[in-house]
């Protein structure tokens, strides 16, 4: 039951400024902004949509296959993948480029200033879906623009069911282009903000979009998620995390849970509950790939959340 994950591989360099940006940016001097922030705390994380989704799917003992392009600086990430038994079969190194990298500075109010260098990600079209064999389902996650178009078309032509997850790549596409993806996709996944942008760009309501795919998934952060499928809206409650540490990669963890359930033909409430469980586990750790629950841990958290959900339903009826 192999899942092909098309998306970015990236390094995330995260720095913490021990003050507030607003104390160092003069509103009347924005036209000639020149500031420097002293950041004594810094960490470098393994990330990217494809890397994060695959890592979480591997925790579930799924069979993720990453399709991505990386730069010549990929070595440490490759070592990490080897340690976590993640295949590099469809990862292509682009000469004379860097792996995609995000440089994020966060202040004490959780405001962020981010610089993103796409690097080798922009060459994602050099990979072809046709090179991957025995794929049960795929996901087209944020990646190079040309690559996203190509991979969606290749999945559609090969009759491989796929999830379109525009994510941070949403601004790259206009309404007509988004409809092109939606008309080919089997599933569509967005967060609540992206859902509004999607409606604005396409001119369609969520209900109108939902009838064009087998399932439309809208995540709502701590409020849970909604899955529009089978002519109804399934309300999926969130799972209470042990701690709220870092939301980075929570959406990717959620998608891994969905994909795991989809390839096993689970019903949508069950897929959604597992997805919510994975998101709750991830948010309790820093970075997108530092949580290390066992399969048994995941099953236990899922079961406890299900019992709580059923208890709450019984109390309200």
Secondary structure, 3 states (H helix, E strand, C coil): CEEEEECCCEEEEEEECCCCHHHCCCHHHHHHCCCCCCCCEEEEEEECHHHHHHHHHHHCCCEEEEEEEECCCCHHHHHHHHHCCCEEEEEEECCCCCCEEEEEEECCCCCEEEEEECHHHHHHHHCCHHHCCCEEEEEEECCCHHHHHHHHHHHHHCCCCEEEECHHHHHHCCHHHHHHHHHHCCEEEEEHHHHHHHHHHHCCCHHHHHCCCCEEEEECHHHCEEEEECCEEEEECCCCCCCCCCCCCHHHHHHHHHHHHHHCCCCHHHHHHHHHHHHHHHHCCCCCCCCCCCHHHHHHHHHHHHHHHHHHHHHHC
